[in-house]
Amino acid sequence: MASKDRILRQKEETRNNILGAAYDIVKDEGWNGLSMRKIADRIEYTAPIIYEYFSNKEAILEELTGKGFIKLTKELQIAIDKFEKPEDQLEAMWMTYWDFAFTNTEMYQLMFGVQMTCCAQRCSAQEGPYRLFTQVIAEVMKDSNPSEDIIKQKYFTFFSVIHGLIAINIINKSDILETINAQILKDAIGGIIKSIQ
């Protein structure tokens, strides 16, 4: 039994090494620089070993996408837990979302297709952030008894503004933009929260 556990641990470790190498390559060379051969070279395995774990580059991208959404969901939950009032939770969540995008830029690009094609396959982890945001939006709006469609619309209003600002900043890195981003972001979040109360 112990040898089976050891084999499973080694397989999981190799899988994680492959994913870590892929992400490191992307940080160094961008998404276009990623290839199965480069991953194999980075971890000093042969390409066929990589294919034992992932059928192709798309499978690696899908796995990284899922890991990104899981990480974002955890960070959003931490932001929620810091506040009692849903309005404060919502502001903290969007600020956390913003920080995630710039702390994990390459991952964000993959997850949302900024300057690259994101994975065609949807993963269940993608629902985590949406579910958390809509729960808190519903709590902010509870006095007006909003329908699910209204809550969804408000979520996409927030998402469009925040994601748009993030995409602009990823594509056009500029010191001028950086100096006004915090205020634009706070104004946008504050304005939308006021509109749904």
C-alpha positions as CSV (number, residue, x, y, z in Angstrom):
1,M,0.0,0.0,0.0
2,A,2.8,2.4,0.8
3,S,4.4,2.0,-2.6
4,K,1.1,2.8,-4.3
5,D,0.8,6.0,-2.2
6,R,4.4,6.9,-3.1
7,I,3.7,6.3,-6.8
8,L,0.6,8.5,-6.6
9,R,2.6,11.2,-4.8
10,Q,5.3,11.1,-7.5
11,K,2.8,11.3,-10.3
12,E,1.1,14.3,-8.6
13,E,4.5,15.9,-8.1
14,T,5.5,15.4,-11.7
15,R,2.1,16.8,-12.8
16,N,2.6,19.9,-10.6
17,N,6.2,20.2,-11.9
18,I,4.9,20.3,-15.5
19,L,2.3,23.0,-14.6
20,G,4.9,25.0,-12.7
21,A,7.4,24.8,-15.6
22,A,4.7,25.9,-18.0
23,Y,3.8,28.9,-15.9
24,D,7.4,29.8,-15.4
25,I,8.0,29.7,-19.2
26,V,4.9,31.9,-19.7
27,K,6.2,34.5,-17.2
28,D,9.6,34.5,-19.0
29,E,8.4,34.4,-22.6
30,G,4.7,35.0,-22.8
31,W,1.9,32.6,-23.8
32,N,3.2,32.4,-27.3
33,G,6.5,31.0,-26.0
34,L,4.9,28.0,-24.4
35,S,5.5,24.6,-26.0
36,M,5.5,21.0,-24.8
37,R,9.2,20.8,-25.8
38,K,10.1,23.8,-23.7
39,I,8.3,22.3,-20.7
40,A,10.1,19.0,-21.1
41,D,13.5,20.8,-21.4
42,R,12.7,23.0,-18.3
43,I,12.0,20.0,-16.1
44,E,14.6,17.8,-17.8
45,Y,12.1,15.2,-19.0
46,T,11.5,13.9,-22.5
47,A,8.4,15.3,-24.3
48,P,6.7,11.8,-24.3
49,I,6.7,12.0,-20.5
50,I,4.8,15.3,-20.7
51,Y,2.3,13.7,-23.0
52,E,1.6,11.0,-20.5
53,Y,0.2,13.6,-18.2
54,F,-1.3,16.1,-20.6
55,S,-2.5,15.2,-24.1
56,N,-1.5,18.6,-25.6
57,K,-0.7,22.2,-24.7
58,E,-4.5,23.0,-24.5
59,A,-4.9,20.5,-21.7
60,I,-2.1,22.3,-19.8
61,L,-3.8,25.6,-20.4
62,E,-7.2,24.2,-19.2
63,E,-5.6,22.9,-16.0
64,L,-3.8,26.3,-15.4
65,T,-7.1,28.1,-16.0
66,G,-8.9,26.0,-13.4
67,K,-6.1,26.6,-10.9
68,G,-6.4,30.3,-11.6
69,F,-10.1,30.4,-10.9
70,I,-9.7,28.4,-7.7
71,K,-7.0,30.8,-6.5
72,L,-9.2,33.8,-7.3
73,T,-12.2,32.3,-5.6
74,K,-10.1,31.7,-2.4
75,E,-8.8,35.3,-2.4
76,L,-12.4,36.6,-2.9
77,Q,-13.6,34.6,0.0
78,I,-10.9,36.0,2.2
79,A,-12.0,39.5,1.1
80,I,-15.6,38.7,2.0
81,D,-14.6,37.4,5.4
82,K,-12.9,40.7,6.4
83,F,-16.1,42.7,6.4
84,E,-19.7,42.3,7.7
85,K,-21.5,44.8,5.6
86,P,-22.2,43.5,2.0
87,E,-21.3,46.9,0.5
88,D,-17.9,46.7,2.1
89,Q,-17.5,43.1,1.1
90,L,-18.3,43.9,-2.5
91,E,-15.8,46.8,-2.6
92,A,-13.1,44.5,-1.1
93,M,-13.9,41.7,-3.6
94,W,-13.5,44.0,-6.6
95,M,-10.3,45.4,-5.2
96,T,-9.1,41.9,-4.6
97,Y,-10.0,41.0,-8.2
98,W,-8.0,44.0,-9.4
99,D,-5.0,43.0,-7.3
100,F,-5.3,39.4,-8.5
101,A,-5.2,40.6,-12.2
102,F,-1.9,42.5,-11.7
103,T,-0.3,40.0,-9.2
104,N,-1.1,37.1,-11.5
105,T,-1.1,38.9,-14.9
106,E,-0.2,35.9,-17.1
107,M,-2.8,33.8,-15.3
108,Y,-5.5,36.5,-15.7
109,Q,-4.7,36.8,-19.4
110,L,-5.3,33.0,-19.7
111,M,-8.4,33.0,-17.6
112,F,-10.1,35.9,-19.5
113,G,-8.4,35.9,-22.9
114,V,-6.6,39.3,-22.6
115,Q,-4.1,39.5,-25.5
116,M,-4.5,35.7,-26.1
117,T,-7.1,33.1,-26.8
118,C,-8.4,31.6,-23.6
119,C,-9.3,28.0,-23.3
120,A,-12.4,26.9,-25.2
121,Q,-13.4,24.5,-22.5
122,R,-15.3,25.9,-19.5
123,C,-14.2,24.5,-16.2
124,S,-16.4,24.2,-13.1
125,A,-13.9,26.4,-11.2
126,Q,-15.0,29.4,-13.3
127,E,-18.3,29.5,-11.5
128,G,-16.6,30.2,-8.1
129,P,-16.0,34.0,-8.5
130,Y,-19.3,34.5,-10.2
131,R,-21.2,32.7,-7.5
132,L,-19.5,34.7,-4.7
133,F,-20.0,38.0,-6.4
134,T,-23.7,37.4,-7.2
135,Q,-24.3,36.2,-3.6
136,V,-23.0,39.5,-2.2
137,I,-24.7,41.6,-4.9
138,A,-28.0,39.9,-3.9
139,E,-27.4,40.7,-0.3
140,V,-26.7,44.4,-1.1
141,M,-29.9,44.5,-3.1
142,K,-32.1,42.4,-0.8
143,D,-34.5,45.2,0.1
144,S,-35.6,45.5,-3.6
145,N,-36.0,41.7,-3.9
146,P,-34.1,41.5,-7.2
147,S,-34.6,38.6,-9.7
148,E,-31.7,36.4,-10.7
149,D,-31.6,38.2,-14.0
150,I,-31.2,41.6,-12.3
151,I,-28.4,40.3,-10.1
152,K,-26.7,38.8,-13.1
153,Q,-27.0,42.1,-14.9
154,K,-25.5,44.0,-12.0
155,Y,-22.6,41.5,-11.8
156,F,-21.9,42.0,-15.5
157,T,-22.0,45.8,-15.1
158,F,-19.3,45.5,-12.5
159,F,-17.4,43.0,-14.5
160,S,-17.4,45.0,-17.7
161,V,-16.1,48.1,-16.0
162,I,-13.4,46.4,-13.8
163,H,-12.3,43.9,-16.5
164,G,-12.2,46.7,-19.1
165,L,-9.9,48.8,-16.9
166,I,-7.7,45.8,-16.2
167,A,-7.5,45.0,-20.0
168,I,-6.6,48.6,-20.8
169,N,-3.8,48.5,-18.2
170,I,-2.4,45.2,-19.3
171,I,-2.4,46.2,-22.9
172,N,-1.2,49.8,-22.5
173,K,1.2,49.8,-19.5
174,S,1.7,53.4,-18.6
175,D,2.9,55.4,-15.5
176,I,0.1,58.0,-16.2
177,L,-2.6,55.3,-16.1
178,E,-1.1,53.8,-12.9
179,T,-1.4,57.1,-11.0
180,I,-5.1,57.5,-11.7
181,N,-6.2,53.8,-11.7
182,A,-6.9,53.6,-8.0
183,Q,-9.2,56.6,-8.1
184,I,-11.0,55.4,-11.3
185,L,-11.4,52.0,-9.8
186,K,-12.8,53.3,-6.5
187,D,-15.1,55.7,-8.3
188,A,-16.4,53.0,-10.5
189,I,-17.0,50.5,-7.7
190,G,-18.5,53.1,-5.4
191,G,-20.8,54.4,-8.1
192,I,-22.1,51.0,-9.1
193,I,-22.6,50.0,-5.4
194,K,-24.7,53.2,-4.8
195,S,-26.8,52.4,-7.9
196,I,-27.8,49.0,-6.6
197,Q,-28.5,49.9,-3.0
